[in-house]
């Protein structure tokens, strides 16, 4: 952990090439990169000077581990103690482990991070973990639905799949996305229908829509939304993306919800729960210090083992040399 470096960026930060990351990376020691809707995070075992000026947060050693563990426990999320971050982290970590040029030192730290996250959640955050974005979306939308309702979901990522799982038992779900192959594959997996991408005229027939695609491009402009509103007496549009592709109009109460509404819906108001969250933060600091000590002792043990092995090899060579010298003397 002495060599641990963390760089945190806003979700809309430039890509790795624009940040100059490629020029700062040591061969055979690729940094770990995690991207979510809230942040882009880079972890390495050596300083990346090319990132210092652009990172919103730059930490190292224990402070970096504390930040990573708080993030993984959902304590840096708008939905406090949510679990989606763990799934995102695991997916990125598994991809990282499959890379030939991964940094083994970083991989070891991340592995312990997952273990410590489990311990903190079990000890302090049981019963506090808030519902997922998809579950909170269902909470908002369910009163408007019946078995004959149809929901159009935009997107093919993890959030889109969570939404499919939340709604396919209650009503008809249709999927549309930018990647036709991924859309087809995800729909087949869940036994749902698809709708062609960018068929905005066709989208108008659906009164209930959930968007999970974050983009700076305006996909749903005022004209589109006005036509959709006039077409349906009962209607709800839920936008879970950031940045949002929705051009806002004067929505009527209840017909449009965004991430702010989701956060409010999942807000924690229980004082006892907040006490547990604060206890978890204190425990994370203490655990990070112990983990640092664990890595230091492990490194000393490995050095001692290598030194002992080298000494044994040296003694063995000496004995062989002595025997040879004795045989020559005879």
N, C-alpha and C positions, 0 to 999 in steps of 0.2 A: 504493500500500500504506500510505501515511501515514494514510489514513482508514479502514483496514480494522478492523472490529470483529467479534468472534466471541463467541457465547454458547452454551455447552453445557449440556444438561439431561439428567437421567436419562430413560430410555425411557418411564417412566410419568408424565412431567411433564404438567401441565395443558395444554389446547389453547391455541392462539394467542389466542383471545378471552378466556379466563380469565386469561392472562398479561398482558392489557392491551396486546397488541402492536398491535392495530388503531388505538389512539389515538396510538401513538408513531411510526407510519409516515408518512414524507413522501410526498406524492402524486407519482407518477411514478418513485418510487425504492423499489420493494418489496424487502424483504430476501429472501435465498435461504434456504429451509428444507429440511433433510434429516432424515428420520425413519428409524431402523433399530430392530432389536430391542434394541440396546444403548444408543442415545442419540437425543436430538433436538437438532439443531444449527441455529443461526440466524446468518447472515452478512449484515452490512450495511456501508454506506460512511459511516455516521454513528452516534453513540452512541444506544442505545435504553435510556434510563434506567428504563423500566418493567420491564425484564428483569433489572436488576442484582441485585435482592434474591433472585430465584428461581434464577438460573443457578448451576450447580455449578462452572463454569469461565467466566471472562470475560477475554478477551485482546484485544490490538490490535496493529496493525502487524506487525513481523517474528514476534513470538511467536504471533500468530494464524495466520500463514502456515505456520510450523513445525508447529503442531498439526494444521492441515488437511492438510498434506502427509504427516505421519506417519499420520494416520487413513486417508488415501486409499491409502497404501502397505501398509495392513493392520497397521501397527505399534502401533495402539491396540486391535486386536481380540484376542479370546481365542484365536482360531486365527491365529497370527502370520503375516503376509504373505498372508492369504487374499485371493481376488479378488472375492468377492461384493460387497464394499463398493464396488468400482469400478463394477460393473454398477448398483448402487443409486444411486450418485452420478450416473452418466451419465443414467439415466432421469429423476432429479429435475432435473438440469441442462437436459436437453432440454425438459422441461415448463416450466422457468423461462424459457428463451429464447423460448418461444412466447407469453409473457405481454406484453401491451402496456405495462404499468407496471413492467417489470423495471428494475433499477438497472444501467445500462451499465457503471459502474465496477466493480461486483461481478462482472458477467458476464466482464469482461476478466481479472480476477484468477482466477476459477474456470477459465477457458480455459487460462491459463498453468499452473495447478495440475495439470490433466490431463496437460499436456506434461511437466512436471517429474516427475510420478509415473511416467510411462513411462520416463524417463531413469534414475531411481533404481532402479526394478525391474530394468531391463535390466543396469545396471552392478553392482548389489549383491545383488539378491534372486532371481536366476535359480536355480532348483533348490531354493529355500527355501520358495517358496509352498506352503502346506499344502493338502491336499485340501479340497474344499468340504464343507459340512455334509451335503449329499446323498451325496457320495462316501464319507464316513466312515460314514454310516448304512448304505450298501450293504455296506461292509466288515464291519459288525457283524451285519447280517441275512442276508447271502448264504449262510453255512454252513447256515442253516435252510431254505433255499428249494430248490425244484425247478421244472421246467417246468409242473407242475400246481398250484403254489401261487398263492394270491390275496392281494394286499395292498390294504388300504383306506387311502387317503390323505385326511386332513382338511385342507382349505384350498385356496385358488385363487391365492395370490400367487407371487412368484418362486421361493421355496423349494419350494413344492408342484410347480411345473413342473420344477425341477431334479430332484426326487425321481422324477417321472414318467419323465424321460429316463434316470435311472439304472436303473430297474427294469422298464420296459416290454419290454425285450429278453429278460428272463429269466423273467418270469412274468406272470400276469394282474394288471392294475392297475385298481382302481375308485376313483372320485373322488367326494367329497362336500364341500359347502361352504355357507357361510351365504348367499352370493349365487347364486341359482339360475341367473341368466343367465350369470354368469362361469363357473360350474361347467360348464354346458352347452357354452359356447364353448371352454373349455380342453380338455374331454374330446373334443370334435369335432376339434380341432386335432391331437391325438395319437392319435386312433382308439381311445379307451378308453371304458369304461362309466361310468355315474354311479349314485349311490345317493341317495335323498331325504334332505335335511337333517333332523336330529333324529329319525330313525327308529332310536332306540337299541335297540329290540328286534331290528330287522333287522341292526344292526351286530354283534350277538352272534355271528353265523355266521362272521365273519371272524377267523381266528386270528392274522393279522399286521396290525398297525395302525401307522400313522405319523401323528402329529399335528403340524401346523405352525401351528395357530391359537392365538395368544396372547390370553388374556382372563382377567379376574378371576372370571368366572362358572365354577362347577364344572360341567363337562360330563360328566366321567367320575367318578362317586362310588364309594364303597367297595362298595356293593351291586352296581352295574353291573360293576365289575372282578372281584368275587368270582364272579359268575355266568359271566363270560367265562372266567375261569381254570378253573372246574369243567367247562366245556363242551369245552375243547380240551386234548389231551395235549401237543401241540407248539404253543407260542404265544410271541409277542413283541410288546410294546407299546413304541414309541419316541416320546418326547415331545420335540420340538425347539422348543417354544414358551416364551415368557417375557412376561408371567406365565403360569404353567401352570394349565390347567383340570382337572388330574388330582388327585383326592383320594387321597393315598398310602395303600397298604395294605402289609402285610409281604410284599413280592414275593419270590419265589424267585430264586435266582441266575440271571441271564441272561434273565429274562422281561420285565424292564422296564429301559429306558435313558432318561436325560434328557440335557440339555446338558452337565452335568458329565462324563458318560461320553464324550460326543463330544469335549470338550476334551482329556480324558486320552488318548483314542485318537489325537488329532492332535498330541500334545505333541512339541516339539522337544528332543532330548537331545544332539544333536551339537554339540560345543564349537566346531567350525569354523563351523558355521552361525550360531551365536550371535555369533561374531566378525564375521561379515558383516552381521548385523543391527545390531550396534553401529556398524560402519563406515557403514552406511546412515543411521543417526540423525545421525552427525557430518556426513555429506555433506549431509543435509537442512538442517541449521543453516547451513552454508556457502552452499548453493544459495539459501536463503531471503534471505540478506544480498545476494547477487548479484542476485536477482530484485527486491529492494527498490531497489537502485541502478539497475537497468534501467528500472523504472517512473519513477524520479526523472528520469533522463536523457531518457526519452521525453516526459515532461511538459514539461521545459525546451525540448526540440526543438519540441513543438507550440506552446508559447507564443511561441518565436522565429519560427516559421512564421507564426503569426497576426499578430504584430507587423510582420513584413516585408510581409505581404499588406496590412495596414492602411496602412503607409507608402507602398507602391506605389499604393494607391488614392488616398491623399492627394496624392502627386506627380502622378498622372494628373489629378486634379481641379484642381490648381494650374495645370497646363499648359493645360487647357481654359479655365480662367478667364483666363489670360494671353492666349491667342489671341483670346478674345472681347473682352477689353479693347483689344487692338491693332486689331481690326476696327472697334470703335466709334471709336477715335482717328482712323482713316482717314476 
